[in-house]
Amino acid sequence: MNSRFTHVFATGLLALTTGCAGSYAPIRPERIATYISSPSSGPVEMAYQFDALRLRGNKKYVKKEAKKGYHVAAVRVTNNWDREVNFSRDLTLMYGDRPITPIPGAIAAHDMKQGVAIYLLYLLLNPTVGATQDPLTGRMTGGTTLPIGPFIAGGNMLGASGANKNMRNDFASHDLTNRTLKPGETVYGILSLRESAVAPLRVEMRAATPPPAVALPAATPANKPTETIR
């Protein structure tokens, strides 16, 4: 293996590990020890922790979170009732003093994903080393061009795509949409909230829907007595 090839190969391997794509570390809400307990007025309790992406060091996605107007929170929900509770059907998520609806995990992950195609610009990065300048014309001649652009572009695109996939999977596996909690069960989730500022979170039981009224059968009119014609 000649020295030129060794140099190019080593440079390419270095580019694969020193790009600008951000990685994604799973939030793991079940391991968070800094939950804030919400006041509870019913059988279901919630605790929450904002800055869930920042806590795991996901700097690239923290920037996307702020740019897209999201606040990502990890939550712990416990059903203390003697019957099943559906998070979407039976509970109202309160944000301060008003109800809100979380953005589905798949949509939030798509909104906050990092760009992939942007790293194609690295294809233009192919420096030349060892060139000499002609003192008369000022032109650079000779030298060796190092084709490191494709290595950097490919490494960053693979890294960004893989990180986006990891984020999608994490949000999907912790999506509480239509999640049913069994009696006594505690579940952990990730809530993506499209809000400009943070506010206390809590859940409230929805008002019970009254059963439909049962229509009574119409009364049968009594037969009139037959009039006798004299």
N, CA, C and O of each residue as an XYZ file, in Angstrom:
920
protein
N       0.866     -1.197      0.000
C       0.000      0.000      0.000
C       0.897      1.239      0.000
O       1.692      1.411      0.924
N       0.789      2.115     -1.019
C       1.670      3.276     -1.085
C       1.232      4.344     -0.099
O       0.125      4.307      0.439
N       2.136      5.302      0.124
C       1.887      6.311      1.154
C       0.719      7.217      0.806
O      -0.008      7.663      1.693
N       0.532      7.493     -0.493
C      -0.569      8.376     -0.889
C      -1.907      7.732     -0.549
O      -2.791      8.389      0.002
N      -2.063      6.436     -0.879
C      -3.318      5.763     -0.599
C      -3.557      5.686      0.908
O      -4.681      5.854      1.382
N      -2.482      5.432      1.650
C      -2.614      5.360      3.107
C      -3.094      6.685      3.675
O      -3.935      6.724      4.574
N      -2.541      7.785      3.132
C      -2.933      9.115      3.593
C      -4.402      9.385      3.318
O      -5.123      9.876      4.187
N      -4.845      9.063      2.108
C      -6.233      9.302      1.729
C      -7.174      8.427      2.555
O      -8.221      8.885      3.010
N      -6.789      7.163      2.742
C      -7.625      6.238      3.497
C      -7.775      6.686      4.947
O      -8.869      6.643      5.510
N      -6.674      7.113      5.541
C      -6.705      7.578      6.926
C      -7.549      8.836      7.058
O      -8.294      8.998      8.024
N      -7.425      9.729      6.074
C      -8.218     10.963      6.105
C      -9.706     10.655      5.988
O     -10.537     11.283      6.643
N     -10.030      9.671      5.136
C     -11.431      9.287      4.982
C     -12.015      8.702      6.248
O     -13.144      9.017      6.624
N     -11.240      7.844      6.911
C     -11.724      7.279      8.176
C     -11.909      8.353      9.232
O     -12.855      8.292     10.016
N     -11.024      9.332      9.262
C     -11.159     10.425     10.212
C     -12.421     11.224      9.935
O     -13.108     11.649     10.863
N     -12.729     11.430      8.657
C     -13.913     12.209      8.288
C     -15.199     11.528      8.729
O     -16.182     12.189      9.062
N     -15.180     10.189      8.729
C     -16.373      9.456      9.129
C     -16.735      9.691     10.593
O     -17.893      9.537     10.983
N     -15.746     10.061     11.399
C     -15.987     10.210     12.838
C     -15.954     11.660     13.312
O     -16.136     11.913     14.503
N     -15.730     12.601     12.428
C     -15.606     13.989     12.860
C     -16.554     14.917     12.117
O     -16.267     16.106     11.984
N     -17.699     14.390     11.622
C     -18.632     15.222     10.877
C     -19.479     16.074     11.806
O     -19.257     16.131     13.016
N     -20.475     16.746     11.189
C     -21.323     17.668     11.941
C     -22.679     17.073     12.293
O     -23.465     17.721     12.985
N     -22.977     15.866     11.842
C     -24.267     15.267     12.172
C     -24.351     14.982     13.663
O     -23.377     14.549     14.279
N     -25.529     15.231     14.241
C     -25.715     14.973     15.661
C     -26.253     13.575     15.911
O     -27.057     13.068     15.129
N     -25.820     12.957     16.979
C     -26.335     11.646     17.352
C     -27.603     11.827     18.187
O     -27.947     12.946     18.567
N     -28.292     10.726     18.467
C     -29.487     10.773     19.305
C     -29.370      9.736     20.402
O     -29.198      8.547     20.133
N     -29.464     10.193     21.641
C     -29.458      9.290     22.798
C     -30.893      9.146     23.294
O     -31.548     10.158     23.541
N     -31.404      7.923     23.448
C     -32.779      7.730     23.913
C     -33.040      8.446     25.240
O     -32.166      8.513     26.104
N     -34.249      8.977     25.386
C     -34.603      9.740     26.589
C     -34.720      8.837     27.820
O     -34.365      9.253     28.922
N     -35.208      7.623     27.648
C     -35.369      6.665     28.751
C     -36.113      7.295     29.939
O     -35.534      7.455     31.014
N     -37.387      7.652     29.753
C     -38.132      8.328     30.832
C     -38.243      7.503     32.109
O     -38.422      8.060     33.191
N     -38.140      6.198     31.996
C     -38.238      5.360     33.199
C     -37.014      5.492     34.101
O     -37.050      5.039     35.245
N     -35.936      6.098     33.617
C     -34.720      6.253     34.420
C     -34.537      7.664     34.983
O     -33.574      7.920     35.706
N     -35.439      8.566     34.663
C     -35.315      9.943     35.135
C     -35.667     10.004     36.621
O     -36.680      9.457     37.056
N     -34.814     10.676     37.388
C     -35.007     10.746     38.848
C     -35.434     12.129     39.323
O     -35.494     12.379     40.527
N     -35.730     13.029     38.391
C     -36.027     14.422     38.770
C     -37.449     14.828     38.384
O     -37.694     15.984     38.040
N     -38.367     13.897     38.439
C     -39.744     14.216     38.079
C     -40.374     15.190     39.076
O     -40.096     15.157     40.275
N     -41.239     16.064     38.529
C     -42.021     16.996     39.340
C     -43.439     16.445     39.432
O     -44.097     16.257     38.410
N     -43.910     16.189     40.636
C     -45.249     15.626     40.822
C     -46.317     16.694     40.607
O     -46.189     17.822     41.083
N     -47.363     16.327     39.890
C     -48.479     17.244     39.647
C     -49.534     17.063     40.723
O     -49.699     15.961     41.247
N     -50.261     18.144     41.065
C     -51.395     17.979     41.984
C     -52.462     17.112     41.332
O     -52.764     17.274     40.150
N     -53.020     16.211     42.088
C     -53.998     15.274     41.547
C     -55.349     15.473     42.211
O     -55.438     15.598     43.432
N     -56.410     15.504     41.393
C     -57.769     15.632     41.916
C     -58.598     14.401     41.577
O     -59.820     14.393     41.725
N     -57.904     13.357     41.115
C     -58.612     12.146     40.730
C     -57.737     10.932     40.949
O     -56.699     11.020     41.605
N     -58.148      9.793     40.401
C     -57.422      8.544     40.637
C     -56.165      8.369     39.785
O     -55.444      7.387     39.961
N     -55.890      9.285     38.881
C     -54.717      9.163     38.015
C     -53.713     10.260     38.374
O     -54.066     11.438     38.414
N     -52.476      9.873     38.632
C     -51.423     10.813     39.006
C     -50.407     10.961     37.879
O     -50.152     10.021     37.126
N     -49.829     12.162     37.776
C     -48.802     12.415     36.768
C     -47.616     13.128     37.396
O     -47.770     13.935     38.313
N     -46.431     12.818     36.888
C     -45.216     13.554     37.206
C     -44.516     13.831     35.883
O     -44.629     13.036     34.950
N     -43.794     14.944     35.785
C     -43.238     15.340     34.495
C     -41.847     15.943     34.655
O     -41.444     16.344     35.747
N     -41.117     15.997     33.526
C     -39.800     16.614     33.476
C     -39.598     17.208     32.086
O     -39.492     16.483     31.096
N     -39.547     18.541     32.027
C     -39.252     19.200     30.755
C     -37.754     19.080     30.434
O     -36.985     18.530     31.221
N     -37.357     19.600     29.273
C     -35.964     19.537     28.807
C     -35.472     18.102     28.706
O     -34.315     17.811     29.008
N     -36.359     17.204     28.278
C     -35.992     15.793     28.196
C     -34.880     15.548     27.174
O     -34.021     14.694     27.392
N     -34.887     16.281     26.075
C     -33.835     16.115     25.066
C     -32.497     16.624     25.582
O     -31.459     16.000     25.357
N     -32.522     17.743     26.266
C     -31.285     18.328     26.791
C     -30.665     17.427     27.874
O     -29.442     17.310     27.955
N     -31.487     16.808     28.683
C     -30.982     15.950     29.752
C     -30.151     14.796     29.209
O     -29.249     14.303     29.887
N     -30.451     14.363     27.984
C     -29.729     13.249     27.388
C     -28.617     13.709     26.448
O     -27.994     12.891     25.772
N     -28.367     15.030     26.405
C     -27.262     15.537     25.600
C     -27.518     15.582     24.109
O     -26.571     15.571     23.322
N     -28.779     15.634     23.701
C     -29.114     15.676     22.270
C     -29.090     17.114     21.747
O     -30.134     17.691     21.444
N     -27.891     17.681     21.645
C     -27.738     19.100     21.325
C     -28.350     19.471     19.977
O     -29.005     20.505     19.853
N     -28.138     18.634     18.979
C     -28.681     18.933     17.649
C     -30.210     19.022     17.709
O     -30.810     19.899     17.088
N     -30.829     18.116     18.457
C     -32.286     18.089     18.512
C     -32.848     19.141     19.468
O     -33.995     19.561     19.314
N     -32.070     19.562     20.435
C     -32.488     20.666     21.291
C     -32.653     21.933     20.445
O     -33.595     22.701     20.645
N     -31.736     22.144     19.507
C     -31.841     23.309     18.619
C     -33.087     23.202     17.733
O     -33.794     24.188     17.521
N     -33.345     22.003     17.223
C     -34.537     21.804     16.402
C     -35.811     21.999     17.222
O     -36.795     22.552     16.732
N     -35.783     21.538     18.476
C     -36.925     21.700     19.372
C     -37.277     23.171     19.537
O     -38.444     23.550     19.443
N     -36.264     24.002     19.785
C     -36.502     25.431     19.963
C     -36.949     26.088     18.653
O     -37.849     26.928     18.647
N     -36.317     25.700     17.554
C     -36.633     26.306     16.255
C     -38.064     25.996     15.823
O     -38.734     26.846     15.236
N     -38.530     24.787     16.109
C     -39.859     24.362     15.676
C     -40.946     24.678     16.703
O     -42.116     24.370     16.476
N     -40.574     25.291     17.832
C     -41.572     25.698     18.816
C     -42.120     24.573     19.667
O     -43.289     24.600     20.051
N     -41.297     23.589     19.967
C     -41.731     22.456     20.788
C     -41.155     22.547     22.201
O     -40.167     23.237     22.453
N     -41.808     21.826     23.108
C     -41.247     21.518     24.419
C     -41.490     20.028     24.637
O     -42.634     19.579     24.698
N     -40.397     19.264     24.753
C     -40.502     17.817     24.914
C     -40.356     17.473     26.390
O     -39.382     17.859     27.037
N     -41.330     16.746     26.909
C     -41.338     16.383     28.327
C     -41.436     14.875     28.495
O     -42.156     14.200     27.759
N     -40.707     14.359     29.467
C     -40.868     12.970     29.887
C     -41.902     12.951     31.008
O     -41.917     13.843     31.856
N     -42.766     11.940     31.014
C     -43.831     11.888     32.027
C     -43.949     10.491     32.625
O     -43.584      9.487     32.013
N     -44.472     10.471     33.843
C     -44.804      9.215     34.531
C     -46.266      9.298     34.943
O     -46.662     10.234     35.637
N     -47.065      8.336     34.525
C     -48.508      8.358     34.782
C     -48.882      7.080     35.529
O     -48.531      5.979     35.104
N     -49.593      7.233     36.637
C     -49.996      6.093     37.471
C     -51.517      6.053     37.602
O     -52.150      7.050     37.949
N     -52.087      4.893     37.322
C     -53.523      4.695     37.442
C     -53.830      4.037     38.792
O     -53.568      2.850     38.985
N     -54.381      4.811     39.709
C     -54.729      4.300     41.042
C     -56.181      3.836     41.128
O     -56.690      3.563     42.216
N     -56.832      3.750     39.993
C     -58.241      3.372     39.967
C     -58.375      1.859     39.897
O     -57.394      1.148     39.683
N     -59.613      1.369     40.081
C     -59.857     -0.070     40.013
C     -60.354     -0.502     38.641
O     -60.886     -1.600     38.479
N     -60.175      0.367     37.661
C     -60.581      0.050     36.290
C     -59.585      0.647     35.307
O     -58.786      1.508     35.675
N     -59.628      0.199     34.072
C     -58.697      0.682     33.062
C     -58.992      2.143     32.695
O     -60.134      2.601     32.732
N     -57.917      2.851     32.341
C     -58.039      4.251     31.930
C     -57.298      4.430     30.614
O     -56.133      4.051     30.497
N     -57.962      5.001     29.636
C     -57.328      5.306     28.352
C     -56.853      6.750     28.377
O     -57.627      7.662     28.668
N     -55.581      6.954     28.072
C     -54.992      8.282     28.202
C     -55.705      9.319     27.329
O     -55.912     10.451     27.766
N     -56.078      8.953     26.121
C     -56.713      9.918     25.216
C     -58.208     10.053     25.469
O     -58.762     11.149     25.376
N     -58.857      8.943     25.786
C     -60.313      8.956     25.935
C     -60.767      9.458     27.296
O     -61.745     10.199     27.387
N     -60.075      9.067     28.345
C     -60.556      9.312     29.699
C     -59.872     10.464     30.428
O     -60.347     10.903     31.475
N     -58.754     10.958     29.879
C     -57.987     11.995     30.570
C     -57.892     13.263     29.738
O     -57.867     13.214     28.508
N     -57.841     14.385     30.416
C     -57.570     15.674     29.785
C     -56.223     16.164     30.294
O     -56.002     16.253     31.501
N     -55.327     16.479     29.371
C     -54.014     16.998     29.747
C     -54.127     18.507     29.920
O     -54.518     19.218     28.995
N     -53.781     18.991     31.114
C     -53.869     20.410     31.419
C     -52.482     21.032     31.392
O     -51.532     20.482     31.948
N     -52.376     22.182     30.739
C     -51.127     22.930     30.627
C     -51.346     24.256     31.334
O     -51.856     25.211     30.748
N     -50.955     24.305     32.595
C     -51.346     25.456     33.384
C     -52.818     25.348     33.697
O     -53.242     24.407     34.369
N     -53.614     26.306     33.217
C     -55.055     26.286     33.490
C     -55.886     25.990     32.258
O     -57.087     26.258     32.246
N     -55.266     25.440     31.215
C     -56.036     25.158     30.001
C     -55.690     23.770     29.449
O     -54.570     23.289     29.619
N     -56.657     23.135     28.790
C     -56.410     21.813     28.211
C     -55.620     21.921     26.901
O     -55.795     22.871     26.138
N     -54.763     20.952     26.655
C     -54.014     20.904     25.408
C     -53.993     19.466     24.898
O     -54.314     18.526     25.625
N     -53.612     19.318     23.643
C     -53.477     17.998     23.030
C     -52.037     17.811     22.580
O     -51.546     18.611     21.783
N     -51.344     16.788     23.056
C     -49.959     16.562     22.624
C     -49.895     16.256     21.124
O     -50.842     15.723     20.544
N     -48.776     16.601     20.519
C     -48.550     16.255     19.119
C     -48.146     14.787     19.051
O     -47.271     14.367     19.808
N     -48.755     13.987     18.163
C     -48.354     12.584     18.048
C     -46.848     12.444     17.830
O     -46.230     13.264     17.150
N     -46.269     11.400     18.414
C     -44.825     11.223     18.370
C     -44.246     11.197     16.971
O     -43.181     11.767     16.734
N     -44.933     10.538     16.027
C     -44.416     10.432     14.662
C     -44.324     11.810     14.002
O     -43.363     12.101     13.290
N     -45.330     12.655     14.243
C     -45.334     14.001     13.658
C     -44.243     14.857     14.293
O     -43.526     15.574     13.595
N     -44.117     14.782     15.623
C     -43.108     15.581     16.319
C     -41.705     15.187     15.894
O     -40.854     16.052     15.683
N     -41.453     13.885     15.766
C     -40.128     13.418     15.346
C     -39.811     13.881     13.927
O     -38.664     14.208     13.620
N     -40.810     13.908     13.074
C     -40.598     14.396     11.705
C     -40.289     15.890     11.708
O     -39.418     16.349     10.969
N     -41.005     16.649     12.542
C     -40.793     18.093     12.591
C     -39.392     18.444     13.113
O     -38.786     19.416     12.661
N     -38.887     17.660     14.053
C     -37.629     17.993     14.712
C     -36.424     17.221     14.158
O     -35.340     17.274     14.739
N     -36.602     16.515     13.059
C     -35.491     15.752     12.509
C     -34.410     16.692     11.983
O     -34.704     17.823     11.598
N     -33.170     16.229     11.966
C     -32.084     17.020     11.401
C     -31.963     16.726      9.909
O     -32.308     15.639      9.446
N     -31.469     17.710      9.169
C     -31.340     17.550      7.731
C     -30.325     16.482      7.361
O     -29.353     16.259      8.083
N     -30.557     15.822      6.231
C     -29.651     14.793      5.724
C     -28.993     15.244      4.418
O     -27.775     15.155      4.268
N     -29.800     15.725      3.482
C     -29.274     16.103      2.168
C     -28.291     17.268      2.245
O     -27.458     17.427      1.353
N     -28.375     18.082      3.293
C     -27.488     19.234      3.404
C     -26.015     18.829      3.398
O     -25.154     19.612      2.995
N     -25.727     17.602      3.846
C     -24.338     17.156      3.934
C     -23.752     16.802      2.566
O     -22.563     16.500      2.469
N     -24.565     16.835      1.515
C     -24.028     16.636      0.167
C     -23.052     17.750     -0.217
O     -22.224     17.582     -1.112
N     -23.160     18.876      0.465
C     -22.243     19.982      0.180
C     -20.790     19.595      0.454
O     -19.869     20.183     -0.112
N     -20.592     18.610      1.317
C     -19.230     18.177      1.609
C     -18.565     17.514      0.404
O     -17.347     17.332      0.393
N     -19.347     17.155     -0.605
C     -18.755     16.564     -1.802
C     -17.795     17.533     -2.484
O     -16.906     17.122     -3.229
N     -17.985     18.814     -2.223
C     -17.124     19.822     -2.836
C     -15.801     19.967     -2.090
O     -14.903     20.666     -2.559
N     -15.672     19.331     -0.959
C     -14.467     19.487     -0.152
C     -13.431     18.434     -0.547
O     -13.437     17.317     -0.031
N     -12.554     18.803     -1.456
C     -11.482     17.918     -1.911
C     -10.184     18.727     -2.007
O      -9.807     19.162     -3.095
N      -9.504     18.930     -0.885
C      -8.320     19.799     -0.873
C      -7.138     19.199     -1.623
O      -7.016     17.981     -1.762
N      -6.275     20.082     -2.101
C      -5.041     19.685     -2.783
C      -3.855     20.049     -1.895
O      -3.744     21.183     -1.428
N      -2.983     19.092     -1.671
C      -1.801     19.322     -0.832
C      -0.544     19.148     -1.677
O      -0.528     18.391     -2.648
N       0.498     19.858     -1.291
C       1.784     19.729     -1.977
C       1.890     20.489     -3.281
O       2.840     20.275     -4.033
N       0.936     21.380     -3.580
C       0.996     22.139     -4.827
C       2.007     23.278     -4.698
O       2.282     23.758     -3.598
N       2.548     23.697     -5.828
C       3.495     24.813     -5.865
C       2.938     25.932     -6.730
O       2.180     25.693     -7.670
N       3.318     27.136     -6.402
C       2.816     28.290     -7.134
C       3.870     28.797     -8.098
O       5.018     29.022     -7.716
N       3.472     28.976     -9.352
C       4.380     29.522    -10.363
C       4.587     31.000    -10.053
O       3.613     31.753    -10.014
N       5.842     31.445     -9.829
C       6.093     32.854     -9.474
C       5.721     33.838    -10.570
O       5.491     35.015    -10.294
N       5.660     33.369    -11.805
C       5.353     34.271    -12.925
C       3.849     34.411    -13.156
O       3.342     35.513    -13.363
N       3.150     33.290    -13.118
C       1.710     33.323    -13.417
C       0.838     33.294    -12.165
O      -0.337     33.659    -12.205
N       1.422     32.860    -11.068
C       0.641     32.749     -9.851
C      -0.255     31.528     -9.803
O      -1.016     31.360     -8.850
N      -0.180     30.679    -10.806
C      -1.022     29.482    -10.855
C      -0.414     28.387    -10.001
O       0.806     28.266     -9.891
N      -1.301     27.579     -9.390
C      -0.873     26.441     -8.594
C      -0.740     25.236     -9.497
O      -1.639     24.941    -10.283
N       0.346     24.558     -9.391
C       0.590     23.368    -10.210
C       1.039     22.215     -9.322
O       1.570     22.405     -8.227
N       0.803     21.010     -9.840
C       1.226     19.830     -9.112
C       0.355     19.576     -7.902
O      -0.786     20.034     -7.826
N       0.908     18.844     -6.966
C       0.175     18.535     -5.744
C      -0.719     17.311     -5.885
O      -0.866     16.738     -6.964
N      -1.297     16.941     -4.782
C      -2.168     15.761     -4.726
C      -3.532     16.161     -4.181
O      -3.632     16.763     -3.112
N      -4.581     15.820     -4.926
C      -5.939     16.102     -4.475
C      -6.421     14.960     -3.584
O      -6.368     13.791     -3.966
N      -6.887     15.316     -2.399
C      -7.382     14.322     -1.450
C      -8.908     14.261     -1.533
O      -9.580     15.208     -1.125
N      -9.468     13.168     -2.052
C     -10.927     13.058     -2.216
C     -11.636     12.721     -0.905
O     -12.210     11.642     -0.761
N     -11.592     13.647      0.039
C     -12.205     13.375      1.345
C     -13.666     13.809      1.390
O     -14.399     13.420      2.300
N     -14.098     14.613      0.413
C     -15.485     15.094      0.409
C     -16.513     13.981      0.464
O     -17.417     14.037      1.298
N     -16.413     12.958     -0.401
C     -17.405     11.875     -0.354
C     -17.425     11.142      0.987
O     -18.483     10.713      1.448
N     -16.253     10.998      1.613
C     -16.214     10.333      2.917
C     -16.972     11.143      3.969
O     -17.767     10.600      4.736
N     -16.713     12.451      3.990
C     -17.374     13.304      4.979
C     -18.879     13.369      4.718
O     -19.682     13.273      5.646
N     -19.256     13.535      3.432
C     -20.676     13.599      3.087
C     -21.388     12.305      3.467
O     -22.442     12.329      4.103
N     -20.798     11.174      3.070
C     -21.425      9.887      3.359
C     -21.531      9.616      4.846
O     -22.560      9.137      5.324
N     -20.459      9.923      5.588
C     -20.480      9.688      7.030
C     -21.531     10.508      7.741
O     -22.227     10.007      8.624
N     -21.648     11.771      7.360
C     -22.635     12.640      7.998
C     -24.055     12.253      7.627
O     -24.952     12.303      8.469
N     -24.271     11.867      6.373
C     -25.619     11.481      5.952
C     -26.064     10.202      6.655
O     -27.216     10.090      7.077
N     -25.163      9.248      6.780
C     -25.495      8.024      7.509
C     -25.767      8.324      8.986
O     -26.699      7.781      9.578
N     -24.941      9.193      9.568
C     -25.116      9.537     10.978
C     -26.421     10.254     11.237
O     -27.131      9.925     12.187
N     -26.753     11.242     10.399
C     -27.985     12.008     10.586
C     -29.212     11.131     10.374
O     -30.180     11.215     11.130
N     -29.168     10.287      9.341
C     -30.304      9.412      9.061
C     -30.521      8.419     10.193
O     -31.659      8.171     10.594
N     -29.440      7.851     10.708
C     -29.558      6.905     11.813
C     -30.076      7.563     13.083
O     -30.881      6.976     13.806
N     -29.614      8.783     13.357
C     -30.074      9.496     14.545
C     -31.561      9.832     14.438
O     -32.295      9.699     15.417
N     -32.007     10.263     13.265
C     -33.426     10.553     13.065
C     -34.285      9.305     13.286
O     -35.361      9.381     13.878
N     -33.800      8.162     12.805
C     -34.532      6.915     12.990
C     -34.616      6.545     14.465
O     -35.663      6.103     14.939
N     -33.517      6.726     15.188
C     -33.526      6.426     16.620
C     -34.516      7.314     17.365
O     -35.184      6.860     18.294
N     -34.611      8.577     16.959
C     -35.557      9.488     17.587
C     -36.997      9.062     17.297
O     -37.837      9.061     18.198
N     -37.282      8.704     16.055
C     -38.632      8.251     15.691
C     -39.029      7.032     16.515
O     -40.141      6.959     17.037
N     -38.113      6.082     16.624
C     -38.412      4.864     17.381
C     -38.641      5.164     18.864
O     -39.522      4.580     19.495
N     -37.843      6.075     19.408
C     -37.975      6.428     20.818
C     -39.313      7.099     21.087
O     -39.996      6.761     22.053
N     -39.687      8.043     20.243
C     -40.956      8.748     20.408
C     -42.133      7.794     20.205
O     -43.140      7.890     20.907
N     -42.009      6.870     19.242
C     -43.103      5.939     18.965
C     -43.308      4.967     20.115
O     -44.445      4.664     20.478
N     -42.219      4.478     20.690
C     -42.338      3.490     21.765
C     -42.844      4.109     23.068
O     -43.301      3.389     23.955
N     -42.767      5.431     23.190
C     -43.238      6.107     24.404
C     -44.419      7.039     24.118
O     -44.690      7.956     24.893
N     -45.114      6.806     23.016
C     -46.283      7.620     22.669
C     -47.475      7.168     23.522
O     -47.808      5.983     23.547
N     -48.107      8.103     24.209
C     -49.230      7.769     25.081
C     -50.583      7.880     24.389
O     -51.613      7.650     25.023
N     -50.604      8.225     23.110
C     -51.863      8.331     22.378
C     -52.602      6.998     22.427
O     -52.078      5.967     22.006
N     -53.818      7.035     22.944
C     -54.666      5.845     23.072
C     -54.022      4.748     23.928
O     -54.388      3.579     23.802
N     -53.089      5.102     24.777
C     -52.473      4.119     25.667
C     -53.433      3.806     26.812
O     -53.956      4.720     27.451
N     -53.662      2.543     27.070
C     -54.549      2.115     28.145
C     -53.735      1.686     29.357
O     -52.832      0.856     29.247
N     -54.061      2.255     30.513
C     -53.400      1.919     31.766
C     -54.289      0.970     32.557
O     -55.452      1.275     32.820
N     -53.751     -0.161     32.929
C     -54.496     -1.116     33.739
C     -54.563     -0.629     35.192
O     -53.774      0.227     35.590
N     -55.486     -1.158     35.977
C     -55.561     -0.749     37.390
C     -54.225     -0.950     38.106
O     -53.649     -2.037     38.072
N     -53.739      0.115     38.756
C     -52.486      0.050     39.486
C     -51.240      0.161     38.627
O     -50.131      0.083     39.156
N     -51.383      0.342     37.318
C     -50.224      0.363     36.421
C     -49.595      1.758     36.344
O     -50.295      2.769     36.396
N     -48.267      1.795     36.220
C     -47.520      3.024     35.975
C     -46.850      2.920     34.613
O     -46.170      1.934     34.329
N     -47.033      3.925     33.772
C     -46.398      3.949     32.451
C     -45.566      5.218     32.318
O     -45.814      6.221     32.988
N     -44.583      5.150     31.445
C     -43.703      6.289     31.176
C     -43.859      6.683     29.713
O     -43.969      5.826     28.836
N     -43.866      7.978     29.465
C     -44.075      8.435     28.101
C     -43.287      9.690     27.770
O     -42.636     10.284     28.630
N     -43.361     10.079     26.502
C     -42.747     11.304     25.995
C     -43.852     12.140     25.372
O     -44.541     11.687     24.458
N     -44.019     13.358     25.864
C     -45.031     14.267     25.336
C     -44.350     15.388     24.564
O     -43.453     16.054     25.079
N     -44.781     15.587     23.332
C     -44.273     16.674     22.500
C     -45.344     17.749     22.440
O     -46.422     17.535     21.885
N     -45.041     18.908     23.015
C     -46.033     19.972     23.172
C     -45.643     21.167     22.320
O     -44.517     21.657     22.407
N     -46.564     21.632     21.503
C     -46.316     22.790     20.628
C     -46.745     24.034     21.394
O     -47.849     24.545     21.208
N     -45.859     24.508     22.253
C     -46.170     25.645     23.115
C     -44.981     26.597     23.150
O     -43.836     26.175     22.985
N     -45.253     27.883     23.364
C     -44.191     28.887     23.378
C     -43.446     28.947     24.691
O     -42.314     29.429     24.735
N     -44.057     28.464     25.770
C     -43.422     28.505     27.091
C     -43.858     27.290     27.881
O     -44.865     26.660     27.557
N     -43.101     26.958     28.920
C     -43.463     25.810     29.750
C     -44.477     26.228     30.806
O     -44.541     27.392     31.201
N     -45.259     25.268     31.249
C     -46.272     25.492     32.284
C     -46.467     24.182     33.033
O     -46.142     23.117     32.509
N     -46.996     24.247     34.257
C     -47.230     23.009     35.013
C     -48.163     22.063     34.262
O     -49.129     22.490     33.629
N     -47.857     20.781     34.345
C     -48.657     19.749     33.687
C     -49.432     18.945     34.728
O     -48.954     18.704     35.836
N     -50.633     18.541     34.346
C     -51.399     17.622     35.168
C     -52.461     16.982     34.285
O     -52.713     17.437     33.169
N     -53.080     15.922     34.794
C     -54.179     15.287     34.070
C     -55.440     15.345     34.922
O     -55.379     15.284     36.150
N     -56.567     15.461     34.260
C     -57.866     15.451     34.920
C     -58.749     14.415     34.242
O     -58.663     14.205     33.032
N     -59.583     13.781     35.020
C     -60.534     12.832     34.446
C     -61.592     13.595     33.665
O     -62.082     14.636     34.104
N     -61.928     13.065     32.514
C     -63.016     13.668     31.749
C     -64.351     13.372     32.423
O     -64.504     12.352     33.096
N     -65.312     14.268     32.238
C     -66.656     14.045     32.779
C     -67.260     12.811     32.131
O     -67.117     12.597     30.927
N     -67.935     12.002     32.934
C     -68.551     10.790     32.406
C     -69.634     11.151     31.403
O     -70.418     12.074     31.623
N     -69.669     10.424     30.317
C     -70.688     10.653     29.296
C     -71.965      9.951     29.704
O     -71.946      8.741     29.931
N     -73.072     10.663     29.807
C     -74.320     10.018     30.231
C     -74.776      9.000     29.205
O     -74.568      9.188     28.006
N     -75.395      7.923     29.662
C     -75.869      6.911     28.714
C     -76.980      7.468     27.848
O     -77.722      8.350     28.279
N     -77.104      6.961     26.630
C     -78.158      7.472     25.744
C     -79.546      7.170     26.297
O     -79.774      6.112     26.884
N     -80.453      8.094     26.108
C     -81.829      7.900     26.586
C     -82.487      6.774     25.809
O     -82.305      6.652     24.598
N     -83.248      5.957     26.510
C     -83.955      4.849     25.864
C     -85.345      5.335     25.458
O     -86.135      5.772     26.295
N     -85.619      5.253     24.196
C     -86.919      5.710     23.693
C     -88.007      4.714     24.082
O     -87.879      3.513     23.844
N     -89.066      5.222     24.675
C     -90.187      4.372     25.049
C     -91.061      4.112     23.829
O     -91.204      4.985     22.973
N     -91.649      2.915     23.740
C     -92.530      2.639     22.584
C     -93.757      3.542     22.615
O     -94.303      3.845     23.676
N     -94.167      3.954     21.447
C     -95.333      4.841     21.355
C     -96.588      4.118     21.848
O     -96.798      2.936     21.578
N     -97.412      4.871     22.578
C     -98.638      4.275     23.119
C     -99.618      3.975     21.994
O     -99.773      4.769     21.066
N    -100.285      2.812     22.083
C    -101.270      2.432     21.069
C    -102.604      3.083     21.401
O    -103.147      2.864     22.484
N    -103.130      3.870     20.494
C    -104.399      4.545     20.807
C    -105.517      3.534     21.046
O    -105.627      2.518     20.359
N    -106.353      3.854     22.059
C    -107.471      2.945     22.372
C    -108.490      2.967     21.259
O    -108.733      4.000     20.636
N    -109.101      1.776     21.009
C    -110.134      1.708     19.973
C    -111.405      2.406     20.440
O    -111.907      2.164     21.538
N    -111.899      3.264     19.588
C    -113.146      3.942     19.936
C    -114.314      2.960     19.887
O    -114.364      2.089     19.019
N    -115.235      3.103     20.807
C    -116.389      2.178     20.784
C    -117.216      2.397     19.508
O    -117.394      3.520     19.037
N    -117.690      1.320     18.997
C    -118.487      1.397     17.763
C    -119.844      2.037     18.075
O    -120.541      1.617     18.998
N    -120.200      3.043     17.301
C    -121.471      3.739     17.540
C    -122.612      2.964     16.894
O    -122.538      2.586     15.725
N    -123.673      2.731     17.673
C    -124.825      1.988     17.200
C    -125.790      2.930     16.470
O    -126.219      3.939     17.029
N    -126.122      2.600     15.239
C    -127.039      3.436     14.472
C    -128.444      2.884     14.651
O    -128.736      1.721     14.375
N    -129.248      3.731     15.100
C    -130.653      3.314     15.305
C    -131.481      3.639     14.092
O    -132.681      3.367     14.072
